Structure formats: structure tokens, C-alpha cells
Amino acid sequence: MPTTEAPAPPQLRLLARLRDMALSAVWAYKVRSFFVILGVGFGVASLTLIVTAVDGAERKAVEIVEWFGPDAALVFGGNIQKRAVGARTLTLTQDDMRGIRQSLPGVTVVVPMRSKGDIPLKYQDASVPGTQVIGATENYAEAWNWPLVEGRDLSEEDVRLAARVAILGDKPARELFGEASPVGRTILLDKFQVQVIGRLKYRGASGGGGDVDDRVIIPITTLTSRFNMDRKYFRAMRIKFLEPGRMASHVENLRSFMRMSHGLDPSQDDDFSIITADEVLKFLAVFKGGLVAFLGVTAAAAMTVGGFVLANLFSISVSERSREIGLKKAVGATSQAILLQFLMEAAILTAIGGLVGLSLGLGLGQLLTRLGMLTILFSWKVFFLSLASAVAIGVVFGMRPAKQAAALDPIAALRGDG
């Protein structure tokens, strides 16, 4: 005998009918639906930006710590936290470098650096209008945990002879040579020739307001002699230590040594700055906290406004639809069914608003990422959080008008007194 499919339970059939009626009402009242979707969408867009930006900031923090190195410190001349007018920034000397190399315990590598910005590069018909040229001693790539895609690092002989050699960052290498190898080619650095001996791996991070891949590294002696720079001072030093687990102790020893070397009294501020991976994380934590606070207030305000728009429009809708509600009650609809229908309408509208807001937030996030203002990271957590928040707004702010509709007296409603 042929089997017949069991009928759906009455509760499910009722819910299906209420869903269909809710969808019909959403479509019938287009102006109301538009404003509710718009109000909720702006709030969800802000919420989406918060979550994706925070996730992106956390991923960026991990990347920065990885390439900065948990075993390293970067020392700058001048106190970057207390930038007094006229304060010196050139305070790192040859004596500092030699003393750290010879006397500071746990040090494995010390690479002093100077730099010159906006130097034009040229190779045949290709040119770069301006890039940062960094002068360093041997083992620059090793000191920065920065792999070479090809070629070699600076050597002690390159520095001693002030050799005309250069390591290209990924950006100038691509702009001058495309996908071809730059190693062994001779390029014009400003108005003098240097031979490319290596190419750094693409890092894809930003630092100090610029692209870290946009750089050329040459021997520090070559940079000093070519651009007549002061031979006594360095702009920065990259220092690597043994035992990364003891970085706090290493940094304290380094600070004490630098203060003693510079003859600073206990009452005087440091005339140098020490940056470690922990300092980078602290800065990013502050940035992330400010971002969450700003966007959080914006999202809360926008979503609250969207909720009030929904509540007011639904309250007006109850008055306009009093005859419809009265007729439904007259033919047997219960107050609970009326309540559920209005809540379904609110939930459907806010869910659509959530999807619209999610798309808007991701689109705005992509734009900000391209402008270099934010880094966003999409995950399914964002999708479900945005949708759940939107539906919650619908249920919370739609409850009062739904109860109002459910409480209407059918006779009064049919007479138009509701």
C-alpha cells in the first residue's frame, strides 16, 4: 500500500501561516519596512566594523610581533614620548654601539642605522620617484629576522670599503624590475650607481606611517660619505638578545647602560627611546581600545535609534491595521497568534536590516583598508553576531507594539475605535 506523509503538527502549520502573513505585511508596508531596515542597518554596520576591525588589529599585532621579533629591541635617538621643542634626536653614538657590543650581557647582534628619505631610483626606463634609503652595518637582514628572497646580506667588507652595493625591498624591486631578478643589476641611487646584491622578502606591514617594503639598504659608510652625513651619530640601533624570556631584564640593563653612557642624572629623562615587541602590543591595545569605544558608542546609538524607529512605526501600524486585527480575532485568531505575527514582522525586518548593515559594514571596512586606515578580518562570528543583534532589536523593540496589537478588543477594532 502506498504510504501517505503524516500531516505537520498544528503548531507548525500555525507558525507557517503566521510567517506567510508576516512576509505579506512586510511587503505591503514598504515605506515602514524601508525606514526600519535603514535604521537597523546603520547600527549593524557600525557593529560589523567593530568586530572586523578588532579581529584585524589582533591579527596585525601577531604579524608585527613576529617580524619585529620577541628577542629584539629598537633604540632611537631622542625621547619619542616627551618631544620637547628643540630636543635633540641625534644622541646615539659610536661609543654607545661599541659599549653595547662589548659590555652588555646577552647581546648577539647590534646594527646601527642612518636613513635618508625621498631618494629617487632608476633602472633603464623604469624609475621610483622617492624611497627611503637605510644605511646599516653587516647582517641587516639577520638582525631584522627578514629573509632574503635571493642574493646575500651586507657583509663586514661592504661596510669597511663603503661598497656601492644595495639590498632592495620588495616594493622598489617590483617597480624597477617587475618579476625579473634584480640581483647583479646596476641601478641609479640618486645620481650614483650601486649594484643590487639581494632582495628582501615581501613583508606587507606598515610602520611609522609608511610601507616597510619600500626601502633600499646600503652600507652605512656608503650612505654617510655619499650624502655627507654626520659620522658621529646614528638615528637608531637594532639589538638582538639571547634568551627572549628575559627581555624585561635585557631592556632594563640596556636602559641603565645608555643612561650611564650619556651621563644622565636620576632626575633627567631618557634622551633615547627603546621599542620592543611588548611596547608595540601595548600601543596596539590602546589603539584597539579607543577604536572599540568610539565605534561601540556609534553602534549602540545607531542601533537604539533603529529600535525606536521600529517601535514608533509599528505602534502607528497597529492603529492603521486595527480593522485587520479585529477581523482576524473575529474569525478565531488568538491574542498569542497576533503577538507572534507582529514579532515575526519585526524580526524579519531587522534580520534584513542586519544583512544590509553587514554588507555596508564590510564594504566600508574594505574601503578603509585600501586607504590604509584600518585592517579588517571577516569571520563567520561577524555574520552570526550581526544577525543575532538585529533580530534581538526586533524582538525587544517590537514587543510593546505587538502586545498593543494583541490586546485590541475585536469589536472596538472592527468599529475603528482601536
Secondary structure, DSSP 4 states (H G I P E B T S, - for coil): ----PPPPPHHHHHHHHHHHHHHHHHHH-HHHHHHHHHHHHHHHHHHHHHHHHHHHHHHHHHHHHHHH-TTEEEEEES-SSS--TT--S--EEHHHHHHHHHHSTTEEEEEEEEEEEEEEEEETTEEEEEEEEEEE-S-HHHHTT--EEEE----HHHHHTT--EEEE-HHHHHHHHTTS--TT-EEEETTEEEEEEEEEPP---EETTEETTSEEEEEHHHHHHHTT--SSEESEEEEEES-GGGHHHHHHHHHHHHHHHTT--TTSPPSEEEEEHHHHHHHHHHHHHHHHHHHHHHHHHHHHHHHHHHHHHHHHHHHHTHHHHHHHHHTT--HHHHHHHHHHHHHHHHHHHHHHHHHHHHHHHHHHHHTTS------HHHHHHHHHHHHHHHHHHHHHHHHHHHT--HHHHHHT--
